[in-house]
């Protein structure tokens, strides 16, 4: 029970309790040893002997250095005997030793505990700095957004400094790894766009009705559709790599205007798209925020039911003053345990992935990356009857 109670305390509190407990234990031991030694040195009434009538008769106390033994002559009929006086004096001295020593031990013990609390806080201050740095990195909008920060702890080469230096080395390697990954995605996407653009041009020339046979034109249209899908994939990768970077320049944006613009540009087909744009002022990159809403609407239209489906887009201010954009749609039933995987790149629902549904599987990944780059969050919940309700929360413009 005591071990469990200590396990719930902070390291500073545990160190203080250990220091204070050891100090009090040592003080009690010292007080006990002192009590035994003093009690052995004090004379007892059974060893008192008077050697002269003046001892006890006039002063009532033995002569220093005299060997005293009890004698009937020392007693008097009008007061306590000399032996009783010595016994009472010895008892009072030992009681005073215990009382005064206990009070002193409590006072000094309290001071030692307070001093131990201050010393423990001083010794653990570098560890607190490490914890605060790790907390800032963990609370960054994206996992790699705060990896450039370092602890850079100064002080003696002890265990805490070694921990801080090791933590800095780990952060540096992670920062290089994430940066290399972003550069690779960007470079690879740029390199792949050139041959795909060339392929599209050649295919468009090949399917010219004036020169191509029907069979060749059909093959060209099929290859052109595949090429366009690859182009969308490359564009999605580029946008994903771009949106994962921090937004250096921000401008005022009303998400209601973006919602209205995206709705007017969306070809919904048999799906009904409804909009309830409410004032939602925020700051950020208008192009990325427009792509965020566009991806949500396109996903809601693409993954819907064949007939009678709808997509409803709303914007406004949340209860805590933040800006919210919510997109709800009808569609297939989505298990709650599969929702987190939908925000991963190239991940779709199992049935859609096997059926070759259109899209590159980057829509919600881009939505999450754009939201985090703007200091916001995104969450999705399964809708009763099928479909999803995706809510994006962004900071309100001040």
N, C-alpha and C positions, 0 to 999 in steps of 0.2 A: 504494500500500500504506500509506504513512504517512497519507494523507488518510483512508482507511478506518479506520485505527486511531484517529485523532483523533476521527472521527465517533462512535465507540463510547464515548468518554469523556464525563464530565459537563462542563457549561460551566465549573464551578469548576476542574476539572482542566485543561481546555484553556487557560483564562486563565493558570493558574499555569505551565503548560509554555511558553506564549508569552512571558510575562514573564521566566521563568528563562532560556529560550533566547536572548532578546534581550540579557539582561544578560551571559550568558556570551560571546556573540558580541562584544559591545562590549568586554568585558574582554580577550578574546583580541586584538582589534584594538589596544586600548590597549597591551597588553604587547608586541605586535610593533613598534608605532611607537616605544615606549620603547627596545626593544632596538636598533633601527636607529640612533636618535639617540645613545644611549650608546656604541655601537660606533664611531660616527664621531668622538666626542669623545675617546675613549681613545687614547693614543699607541701606535704600532706600532713593532716593533723595528727596522725599516728606516729609521726617521726619527730614531734616537737618535744623538747626538754628544756626547762628553765634552769639556769645555773646560778641565779642570784635573785634576791627578793625584788630587785628593781625591775626585773624583766616582767612585764605584764602587770606588775603592781602599780606602776606609775604611768607607763606609756601604753600598756596593753598590746605591745608588739615585740617580737623577739629581737635581740641584738644581732646586727648583721654579722654573719660568719660564725655565730654560736650554734652549737649542737643542742637541739632542744628536744626533750622528751616529755610526755605528759606527766603531770604531777598533781596530786590532789591539792597541793598548796596554791596552784595557779587558779583554781576555781574559786568562785565566790557565790555566795547565796543570793546576791542582788543582781546578777547579770549572767550572760552566757560565758561559758568557759573559754579559755584561750584556744583550745583545740577547735571548738566550734567556730571561733572567729577566723582562724586560718582556713578552715574548710570553706566557709562562706566566701572569704576573699578569693580563694583559688577558683571556686565555681564562678564568681562574678567576673574574674579576669578571663576565664575561658569563654564564658558567654559573650563578653564584650568583644573578644577576638573573633568569634564566629559572626556576631551581628555586624560589627564594623567592617570586618573583612568581606562579608557577603554583600553589604551595601557598596563597598568600594569595587567589588568584582562586578556587580551589576552595572554601575556607572561606567567603569572602564570598558566593560564588555559592550555596552551600547555605543560608546565612542569608537571602539574597535570595529564594530559592525558598520557604522556609518563611514568610517575611514576605509574599510574594505570595499564598500559600495563605490566610493569615489575612485579608489585604485583600480577596481575591476572595470569600471567604465573607461578609465584612462587607458588601460591595457587593451581593451576591446575596441577602442575607437578606430584603429585601422581596419578591423574586421567589419565594423559598421560602414566604413567607406566602401569596402568591397561589396557589401550587401546592397547599398544604395545604387552603386553603379550597375550591378546586375539587375536590379529592379527597374532602373531607367531603360536599360536595353530590352528587357522583357516586355515593358509596357509601350515600346515603340509601335507606331502604326503598322509596321511590317516586321517580319522576323529579322531581316538584314538591315533595317533602317538605322539602327543605333550601333552597329558593329564597328564604326570608326572611333568610338569613344574608348579611352584607355584609363586605367586606374592610376598608373604612374605613381605608385606609393613610395614615399621617401622614409628612411629610417634605418635602424640596424637590420642586419641580414639575419632575421629570425624566421620562425615558421610562418608568421603571417605575411611578411614581405615575400617569402618564397611562394606562398599561395597567390598573392596578388600578381607577381611576375608571371607565374604560370597561367593565370587567368588572362593576362594581357597577351601572352603568346597565342593562346587559344583564340582570342578575339581577332588577332591579326590574321591568323590562318583562315578563320571562317570568313572574314571580310574579303580576303583575296579570293577565296573559293566562290563566294556569291558574285563578286565583281567579274570574275572570269566567266561564270555561267551566263551572266547578262550580256557580256561582250560576245560570247560565242553565239547566243541566240540571235543577237542583232546582226552580227557579221554573216552568219549562215543564212539568215532570212534575206539579207540584201543580195548575197551571192545567188540565191535560188530564184529571186524575182526576175533576174535578167533572162535566163533561159526560158522561164515560163512565159514571159512576155513575147519572146521570139516565137515560141511554139504557138501561142495564140494567134499571132499574125500569120504564120504559115497555114494554120488550120482555117482561118477565115478566108485566105486566098484559095485554099484547096476546095472549099465547099461552094465556090462561086457557081451558081446555077447555070451560067453560060458555058462552063467548061467541064463540070463534074457530072458524072453519071449518078443516078439515084442511089445506087449502092454506096458509091464513094462519098456522096454527100451525107448519107446516114451515118457512115463510119466517122466522118469528120465532125458531125454534130455531137456524136458520143464522145469523141476524144476532146472536143472543145468543152463539153460539160465537165469532164474529168479535170481538164486543165484549169477551168474556173474554180473548181473546188480546191485544187491545190493553191491557187492564188489567194483564195479566202483564208486558207490555213496559214500561208506565209504572212498575210496582212495581220491575222490575229496574233501570230507570234511576235511580230514587230510591235503591235500595240501593247501586248502583254509586257514585253521588255521595257517599253517606254513608260507604261503606267506604273511599273514597280519602282521607278525612280521618284525621288522627292520633287514636289511641285515648287520650282524656284520662284515663279511669278504667278500671283493670284489676282483675279479680277472679280468684281461683283457679278453674281449670277443669281437669277431667280429661277428656281427649278420649275416653276409653273410655266414659264415661257418655253423651256426646253421640252416639257411634257407636251404642250400644244403643238410645237413644231414637229416632234417625232411622230405624233399621232397623224398629223396631216401628210407625212411622208411615208407612212406604213401602208403596204398593200396587204390587207388582212384576208382577202378572199372570202371564203364562207364564214370566217370567224368575225364576230362583232367586237369591235374595239371601242370601249367607252373611256372617257377621260373626265376626271373631276379635279382640275388643277387649282390648287390653293396657293396663296402666297407662301413662298419658301425661300427666303434669301440666304445665300451662302457665298463663299468665295472659293475660287479654284480655276481650273482650266476649262473653258466652255466646251472645247472640242471633246475632251475626255469625258466630261459629265454628260454630254449629248450621246456619246457612244455607250455610256453606262445605261441610260434609259433605253436607247435603241436596242441594245442586247437583251434587256429584260422583256421588252415588248415583242421582239422577234422570237425569243424563246417561248413566250406565252402563246404566240400564234402558231409556231411550228409544232409544239408538243401539246396538241389540243385534241378534242374529239372531232370526228368527221362532220357531224351536223349539230347545229344548235350551240356551238361553243362560243365563248366570249372571253375577253380580256378586259380587265378594269384597272385603270391607272389613276392613282390619286397622289397628290402632293400637299404638303402643309407643314404645320409646326407641331411637334410632339409635346407631351405633358411636361417634359423637362426643358422645353425651349429649343430643342434641337430640330433640325430640318429632317423630314421624313418623305421618302418616295416609296409608295407601296404598289406592287403589281400583283394582281390575283387573276387566276385563270382557271377555266375548266380543263379537264384532261384526265389522263389515266391516274389511277391510285398510286401514290408514291409512298413506299414504306419509310417510316421516320428514320430508320437506321441507315438508309441509303442517301439521305440528304447531305451529310458532310462530304461524301465522295463526289457530289455533283459540282462542287466548287474546285475540284482538282482538274488540272489540264488534261484534255483528251478523255474525260470520264463522262459517260452518259448512263442512263438506265439500261439494265441488261437487255431488255427486249428491243430497245431502240438501237443499241450498239450492234446487235446481231442482225437487225433488219436493214442496216445501212441507211439510217435516217440522215437527211441532209444536215450539214453543219460540221464544224471541225471539233466540237467538244471543248471550245475555248470561251464560250459566251459568258458563263457564270464565273470562270476564272478571271476574265478581264473585268467583270463587274466588281469582284472582290478586290482586285489589285487597284482599280481606280478609286474605290471607296477608301481603302487604307491609305493611298497616297494623299487623299484629301483629309486625313484624320478622322475618317468615319468607319462604320461597321456595316456589315450586311448579314442578314439572317433569313432563313427560309423555314416555313412550317407547312406540313401537309394540310390541304384544304379538305373539309368534310365533303365527301362525294367525289373526290378526285381533283387533281391539280395541285398547284402550289400557291402560297402567299409569300412573296419575297419582299422584304422591307429593308431599305437602305437608309441609314441614319448618318447625317452629315452635320458638322458644326454650323451653328447659325452665324450669319454675318453680323459683326458688331458695328 
